[in-house]
Amino acid sequence: MPQKSKAHDKVMPPLSLSELCSEAADHVAKARISLFNDSYDAEVALLHLDEAIFCLKRLLAHGRSTDINGASVNGASVNGAGATLRSALSFR
């Protein structure tokens, strides 16, 4: 079961954009399984959906930190398709 920690709101390890997308998709799949298996656990499903949303917010932060050509905006360290995100923005 995913649990948030204090470190969750601070610095996240660098992930590629494809890793973030994959992680978000994994959490959505786990949420779906939690809802449609025999044990039906809505609380676990909601935790997985929260994690998926967090991944998508990190993707949004990356999109906002780059221009249309993938160049850095406001000093963000990005590199096109191979970009990594060094930290997550606090959205709460």
Phi and psi in degrees as a GROMACS rama.xvg file:
@    title "Ramachandran Plot"
@    xaxis  label "Phi"
@    yaxis  label "Psi"
@TYPE xy
-69.1521  138.014  PRO-2
-131.508  140.269  GLN-3
-83.0037  143.139  LYS-4
-120.87  170.717  SER-5
-62.9132  -34.0633  LYS-6
-66.9354  -23.1542  ALA-7
-58.9849  -34.2806  HIS-8
-87.721  -5.87715  ASP-9
-101.032  -115.61  LYS-10
-98.4534  130.485  VAL-11
-102.414  152.487  MET-12
-64.6289  151.649  PRO-13
-63.5819  131.787  PRO-14
-130.515  144.381  LEU-15
-74.3734  164.454  SER-16
-61.8375  -39.1372  LEU-17
-66.9146  -35.1895  SER-18
-65.8273  -39.4324  GLU-19
-63.578  -44.0432  LEU-20
-62.4859  -43.0478  CYS-21
-63.9757  -42.1665  SER-22
-64.17  -43.1279  GLU-23
-61.0314  -44.781  ALA-24
-63.6162  -39.6647  ALA-25
-60.954  -42.4194  ASP-26
-66.7315  -38.4602  HIS-27
-63.9968  -42.5374  VAL-28
-63.0003  -42.1939  ALA-29
-65.3245  -37.2823  LYS-30
-63.3506  -43.6808  ALA-31
-62.1428  -43.1775  ARG-32
-62.1028  -41.6539  ILE-33
-60.4161  -32.6726  SER-34
-83.687  -29.0498  LEU-35
-110.962  11.5617  PHE-36
-95.931  -179.645  ASN-37
-64.3241  -29.1786  ASP-38
-84.4902  -13.313  SER-39
33.7369  91.7981  TYR-40
-119.791  94.2427  ASP-41
-66.0738  -33.6079  ALA-42
-64.2988  -44.4487  GLU-43
-64.6091  -40.9301  VAL-44
-59.8591  -43.4031  ALA-45
-65.369  -37.4576  LEU-46
-63.5582  -41.4842  LEU-47
-66.2767  -38.8911  HIS-48
-66.1733  -36.5208  LEU-49
-60.6356  -42.8789  ASP-50
-65.102  -39.5651  GLU-51
-63.3294  -42.9874  ALA-52
-63.236  -39.4205  ILE-53
-60.177  -43.8409  PHE-54
-60.9599  -42.8918  CYS-55
-67.0273  -33.6347  LEU-56
-67.4477  -34.6903  LYS-57
-66.1654  -38.6997  ARG-58
-62.7683  -41.9862  LEU-59
-61.3683  -42.9726  LEU-60
-60.6908  -39.8664  ALA-61
-63.6596  -45.05  HIS-62
-60.6784  -37.0974  GLY-63
-74.3356  -21.5794  ARG-64
-91.0054  -1.43859  SER-65
-125.099  153.453  THR-66
-89.1843  -174.299  ASP-67
-62.2152  -24.7293  ILE-68
-94.708  3.92631  ASN-69
84.956  7.89528  GLY-70
-79.4934  154.373  ALA-71
-67.645  139.797  SER-72
-123.141  136.086  VAL-73
60.086  33.4472  ASN-74
76.7071  10.345  GLY-75
-69.7684  144.018  ALA-76
-94.0489  101.064  SER-77
-135.82  162.79  VAL-78
-149.391  63.2626  ASN-79
57.0231  -135.453  GLY-80
-67.68  -23.8595  ALA-81
-92.4539  18.3437  GLY-82
-65.0447  150.857  ALA-83
-124.175  150.699  THR-84
-106.037  126.835  LEU-85
-89.1774  -27.851  ARG-86
-149.988  158.88  SER-87
-100.226  144.971  ALA-88
-83.1491  146.383  LEU-89
-81.7507  121.857  SER-90
-109.707  4.47266  PHE-91
